[in-house]
Amino acid sequence: MTAAPGPRAAWRDAAVSAVRHRPWPLCRHCVGVALDMGSARTRAWIAGRGLILDVPTVTFPGTGAVYPVQRGAIIDTPGTARMLERLLGHRLPRFTHPLVVVTAPVLDGVAYRARARTAVEVLRPRGVLTVPGARAVALGAGADLSRPLLVVDVGAHLTEVVLLADGAVVDARRTALGTGDLDTASAADIGEAVAVMVTAMLRQDRTSLTLDALHRGALLAGGGALRPEITYHLTGRLHTPLRTVPAPHTAAVRGAATLLHSAHTHPSTAPRRDHHPH
């Protein structure tokens, strides 16, 4: 399992390529794309059209398919670019430069963001905004970000436990287990791994943020939220209410779409320069 540097380290939404543009309703040529590229599935949302893609994350489908994203890491940047060109190149209007919002794992996010930005260049973006996956999940769920929030995101090959305070990440843990491992691991293994991560958070936290978030109830997302055996073991091990996000497998891309809409309708929130966690 991987842990964040400390409970008070604050990750903020990272953004690059600052662009001034007119608000969305006044900009006929503004095109926006929200992307969630997971190890198993890639989901895309296009402004004005909604969720248009929920497909396997493969460079090219068929025999000998190459998987460019594994365990929450982009391991094949050119392959990711070819996948995006195949999936989205013909769906975007010609001669447009979309604003792109990409979800990213909280841990190792710097490397992921750099590779994602390189891959997304195939779409000729006017700007790229990255958002931590846990924050995107919270936005997609319409959660109250003014209070401490614990997000448990059980994906196909990666599970993240993230503590948000005022919308910023203050602690994060992950394990390389997910629903795709249920042939060799069990739902109890995933529940135990999450419990270990939450316990470590509680021990390291010198504030009441983690405890307050637990009392509030954990927000559960990812494909694992659709597996009753996983929710059963998580409830038993965490001893806290679990609030499953509606349509949990698409919560992250919906949250990215929310951020995309805000960036277009509120010029004051135009993307800032990317920066490292501190």
matplotlib code that plots the C-alpha trace (Angstrom):
import matplotlib.pyplot as plt

x = [0.0, 1.1, 0.5, 0.6, 3.5, 1.3, -2.2, -1.6, -0.2, -2.7, -3.1, -5.0, -6.5, -3.6, -4.1, -2.0, -2.1, -4.1, -6.6, -9.0, -12.2, -15.8, -18.3, -19.7, -23.2, -21.6, -18.9, -20.2, -16.8, -16.0, -15.7, -15.0, -14.1, -14.0, -11.9, -11.6, -8.9, -8.9, -7.0, -10.1, -12.4, -12.1, -15.0, -15.5, -18.1, -18.4, -20.1, -23.6, -23.7, -23.1, -21.4, -20.5, -17.9, -17.6, -15.2, -12.3, -9.0, -7.1, -5.0, -6.7, -9.4, -9.2, -6.5, -3.3, -4.9, -2.5, -3.5, -1.8, -3.0, -2.3, -2.8, -3.6, -0.4, 0.0, 2.7, 2.4, 1.9, 2.0, -0.5, -2.8, -2.6, -3.5, -6.4, -7.7, -7.4, -9.3, -12.1, -12.4, -10.7, -13.8, -16.2, -14.9, -15.7, -12.9, -10.7, -11.7, -9.4, -11.3, -10.7, -10.0, -10.4, -8.7, -9.1, -5.8, -5.0, -4.0, -0.8, 1.9, -0.3, 2.6, 3.8, 0.3, -0.6, 2.6, 1.9, -1.8, -1.1, 1.3, -1.3, -4.1, -2.1, -3.5, -6.8, -5.2, -6.5, -6.7, -6.0, -5.8, -7.0, -6.4, -8.4, -7.7, -10.0, -11.4, -12.4, -14.0, -16.0, -17.2, -18.2, -20.0, -21.9, -22.8, -21.2, -20.8, -17.1, -17.2, -17.0, -14.3, -15.1, -13.6, -13.8, -13.3, -12.9, -12.7, -11.7, -10.8, -7.2, -6.7, -8.4, -7.9, -8.9, -8.7, -9.5, -10.8, -11.1, -12.5, -12.2, -8.5, -6.7, -5.1, -4.3, -4.4, -3.7, -3.9, -3.6, -3.1, -6.3, -9.7, -12.6, -10.4, -8.5, -11.4, -10.3, -7.1, -8.2, -11.5, -13.8, -12.7, -9.1, -10.2, -12.2, -9.2, -6.9, -9.3, -9.6, -5.8, -5.5, -8.2, -6.6, -3.2, -4.9, -6.5, -3.1, -1.2, -3.9, -3.2, -6.5, -10.0, -10.5, -10.4, -12.6, -15.1, -15.2, -15.8, -18.6, -20.1, -19.9, -17.6, -18.4, -18.1, -17.5, -15.9, -17.1, -16.6, -19.6, -21.7, -20.5, -22.6, -19.9, -17.4, -19.9, -20.7, -17.1, -16.3, -19.3, -18.2, -14.6, -15.0, -17.9, -19.2, -22.1, -21.3, -22.9, -22.8, -22.6, -25.4, -24.0, -20.7, -18.6, -19.2, -19.0, -15.4, -16.1, -19.3, -17.4, -14.8, -17.6, -18.9, -15.5, -15.3, -18.6, -17.5, -14.3, -16.3, -19.1, -16.8, -13.8, -12.4, -11.8, -9.7, -7.0, -3.8, -0.3, 0.3, 2.2, 3.5, 1.9, 3.3]
y = [0.0, 3.5, 6.5, 10.2, 12.2, 13.3, 14.3, 18.0, 17.9, 19.7, 18.8, 21.3, 20.9, 21.2, 23.1, 24.1, 26.2, 29.1, 30.4, 33.3, 32.6, 33.8, 32.1, 28.9, 30.2, 33.1, 31.0, 29.1, 27.6, 26.5, 22.7, 20.8, 17.2, 15.5, 12.3, 9.5, 7.0, 4.1, 0.8, -1.0, 1.6, 5.0, 7.4, 10.6, 13.4, 16.1, 19.4, 19.5, 15.8, 14.2, 10.9, 9.5, 6.8, 4.1, 1.6, -0.6, 1.2, -0.3, 1.3, -0.9, -3.5, -7.1, -9.8, -8.6, -5.5, -3.2, -1.7, 1.7, 2.4, -0.1, 0.2, 3.9, 4.7, 5.6, 3.2, 3.8, 7.5, 7.1, 4.3, 6.4, 9.2, 6.7, 5.5, 9.0, 9.8, 6.6, 7.3, 11.1, 12.3, 11.9, 13.1, 16.6, 19.3, 20.1, 23.1, 23.4, 23.4, 21.9, 22.6, 19.2, 18.1, 14.8, 13.0, 11.7, 9.4, 11.4, 9.6, 9.6, 12.3, 14.4, 11.7, 10.8, 14.4, 14.9, 11.8, 12.6, 16.1, 14.7, 12.1, 14.7, 16.9, 14.6, 16.4, 19.8, 21.3, 25.0, 24.0, 21.0, 20.9, 18.0, 17.1, 14.5, 11.6, 11.7, 15.4, 14.6, 11.8, 14.2, 16.8, 14.1, 13.1, 16.7, 16.2, 19.1, 19.9, 22.4, 19.4, 16.7, 13.9, 10.4, 9.0, 5.3, 4.6, 0.9, 0.6, -2.3, -2.5, 0.3, 1.3, 4.8, 6.1, 9.9, 12.5, 15.8, 19.0, 22.1, 20.3, 19.8, 16.4, 16.3, 12.6, 9.7, 6.0, 3.4, -0.3, -2.2, -4.2, -3.8, -5.6, -7.1, -9.0, -10.9, -14.1, -14.2, -12.0, -11.8, -9.0, -9.5, -8.7, -5.4, -4.6, -5.4, -3.3, -0.3, -0.8, -0.8, 2.4, 4.2, 3.0, 4.4, 7.7, 7.9, 7.2, 9.8, 12.5, 14.9, 16.7, 15.4, 15.6, 11.8, 11.0, 13.7, 12.3, 8.8, 9.9, 11.6, 8.4, 7.3, 8.1, 5.0, 5.1, 3.1, -0.2, -1.8, 0.1, -2.0, -5.2, -6.2, -8.5, -5.5, -3.1, -5.8, -6.3, -2.6, -1.9, -4.6, -3.4, 0.3, 0.5, 3.6, 4.3, 3.9, 6.4, 4.9, 7.5, 7.3, 5.6, 5.1, 3.9, 7.2, 9.6, 10.7, 11.7, 13.5, 15.4, 16.3, 17.5, 19.7, 21.3, 21.7, 23.6, 25.8, 26.7, 27.8, 29.7, 31.4, 33.0, 33.8, 30.1, 29.8, 27.2, 28.2, 26.9, 23.4, 23.0, 20.2, 18.9, 20.5]
z = [0.0, -0.7, 1.5, 1.2, 2.8, 5.7, 6.8, 6.5, 3.0, 0.7, -3.0, -5.0, -8.4, -10.9, -14.1, -17.1, -20.2, -18.8, -21.3, -21.2, -23.1, -23.0, -20.7, -22.1, -23.2, -25.1, -26.8, -29.9, -30.5, -27.0, -26.9, -23.7, -22.9, -19.5, -19.3, -16.8, -18.0, -15.6, -15.8, -17.1, -18.6, -20.2, -20.0, -21.8, -21.5, -24.2, -23.4, -24.8, -25.5, -22.1, -21.4, -24.9, -24.1, -21.5, -23.2, -22.3, -21.9, -24.8, -27.5, -30.2, -29.4, -30.5, -30.3, -28.8, -27.2, -25.5, -22.1, -21.8, -18.3, -15.5, -11.8, -12.0, -14.0, -17.7, -18.8, -22.5, -23.3, -27.2, -26.8, -24.7, -27.3, -30.1, -28.0, -27.5, -31.2, -32.1, -29.5, -29.8, -32.9, -35.1, -32.4, -32.0, -34.5, -36.9, -36.3, -32.6, -29.6, -26.6, -23.0, -21.4, -17.8, -16.8, -13.6, -12.0, -9.1, -6.0, -5.4, -8.2, -9.7, -10.9, -13.2, -14.3, -15.1, -17.1, -19.2, -19.5, -20.8, -23.4, -24.5, -24.7, -27.0, -29.8, -29.3, -29.8, -26.6, -25.8, -22.2, -19.9, -16.3, -14.0, -10.9, -8.2, -8.8, -5.2, -5.6, -9.0, -7.3, -4.6, -7.2, -9.2, -6.1, -5.2, -1.8, 0.7, 0.4, 3.3, 5.8, 6.1, 3.7, 3.3, -0.2, -0.9, -4.6, -5.5, -9.1, -11.2, -10.3, -7.7, -4.5, -3.1, 0.3, 0.3, 3.0, 1.7, 3.8, 2.2, -1.1, -0.8, -0.3, 3.1, 3.2, 0.8, 0.7, -2.0, -2.6, -5.9, -5.4, -7.1, -8.6, -11.3, -8.7, -7.3, -9.1, -6.9, -4.0, -2.1, -1.2, 2.4, 1.2, -0.2, 2.9, 5.1, 2.9, 3.2, 7.0, 7.3, 5.3, 7.3, 10.6, 9.4, 8.7, 12.1, 13.8, 11.8, 12.0, 14.8, 14.2, 14.2, 10.5, 9.8, 12.8, 11.8, 8.3, 9.6, 11.8, 8.8, 6.7, 3.9, 0.3, -1.8, -5.5, -8.3, -9.8, -6.4, -5.1, -7.3, -5.7, -2.7, -1.3, -1.2, 0.4, 3.0, 4.0, 3.9, 6.2, 8.6, 8.8, 8.9, 11.4, 9.7, 7.3, 3.6, 1.3, -2.2, -5.0, -7.6, -10.7, -8.8, -11.8, -13.6, -10.7, -11.5, -15.1, -14.0, -11.5, -14.1, -16.3, -13.5, -13.2, -16.9, -16.9, -14.1, -15.9, -18.9, -17.1, -14.6, -16.3, -12.9, -12.4, -15.6, -15.4, -13.4, -13.9, -12.8, -9.5, -7.4, -4.2, -1.1]

ax = plt.figure().add_subplot(projection="3d")
ax.plot(x, y, z, "-o")
ax.set_aspect("equal")
plt.show()
